Amino acid sequence: MDAEKYHSELYFKEDVGEFGRDLPFQNDDMIEQHPFLNKIYPYALNTIHLVTYCENNTVSLLSGSLEIGTVESASGFADEIGGISCGVDHQGNLKSHAYDLNTLEKNDKHPQTRFVFAGSSIPHFDRLKSFAINMHIHNNVDDVISWKLALNSKGQPILITSLMEKENLL
């Protein structure tokens, strides 16, 4: 098993060689997410979605959101795994409402855990924002990039995926 993991990590490093350094990338191990994100919903990996753009050789944050897991149930059992998305300002503060990604229903608190969004901030947001901006710079793209990031229990950002197709970014 270690040989397979080692091979996968080497393969990833070859793919992102243009970054010029190793990236924190979660491969075969489970991500232990930050306690703050666990408090919101501990049964899924809650991700931070940041969109960066480059204009006049300057990379900046365009938008951010926190994507949070949910479970839909009419029968008392997990009928469908869903999610909600809560906007995040440029300082990492959560907006007062999240939206169900299936129904677009507005929620001021998580439907299962009852976590209230207003007044909460994503910890280490400056680190997450800098991480996305630095990856954009190293990627040398004069356009928009969407980043899905996790935040581990030690406050380190982990790249989940990125997207550069304009029609699927936001």
Salt bridges, closest charged atoms under 4 A:
ASP22 OD2 - LYS13 NZ 3.95
ASP29 OD2 - LYS5 NZ 2.80
GLU67 OE2 - HIS49 ND1 3.47
GLU67 OE1 - LYS148 NZ 2.56
ASP143 OD2 - LYS166 NZ 3.36
